[in-house]
Amino acid sequence: MIPENNHLAAEDVEKIHLVKVNLLKFCLTASEEYLKEAKDVASLSVKMERDVAYDFEQGQARYRLYFQYKALGKEEEAMGLDAEVGLEYFFKIDDFEKFVRREDGKKKVDLVLASSLMAISYATSRGIVWEKLRATPFEGVLLPVIDSVKLLLDKEA
């Protein structure tokens, strides 16, 4: 079921279909203080949240990713300039049951498939976020490359 190299086989990759992408949230806010005296952004604080759900009967998955940015000044102080982006991804997986196992009486999706879906969602988000932040003070900000397994397993993400 799970290959030893922790990668989906080529024939399994082709069973993943990204059906729909929704922009759930896009918000750029600037405080009155920032608008009165705009300064250069020295660094950013970036937080990410994720929400994952599976429909075992329909062989579908939904991944939601939320990104929050805060512009920081030279002393790492918040500048009153924030951005938020929320994205939602819907997948259909052929032969989904092949990737589902029972653990303690509950259905669980194999980590190999789950991390592949997260990798697709996150990589797509990198481009969408970059595009959405163009022509804003956050222009050029790229989400870092991540380990999708760690992202799935990290309770703090």
Buried (B, 14 or more C-beta within 10 A) or exposed (E): EEEEEEEBEEEBEEBBEBEEEEEEBBEBEBEEEBEEEEEEBEEEEEEBEBEBEBEEEEBBBBBBBBBBBBBBBEEEEEBBBBBBBBBBBBBBBEEBEBBBEEEEEEEEBBBBBBBBBBBBBBEBBBEBBBEBBEEBBBEEBEBEEBEBBEBBEEEEE
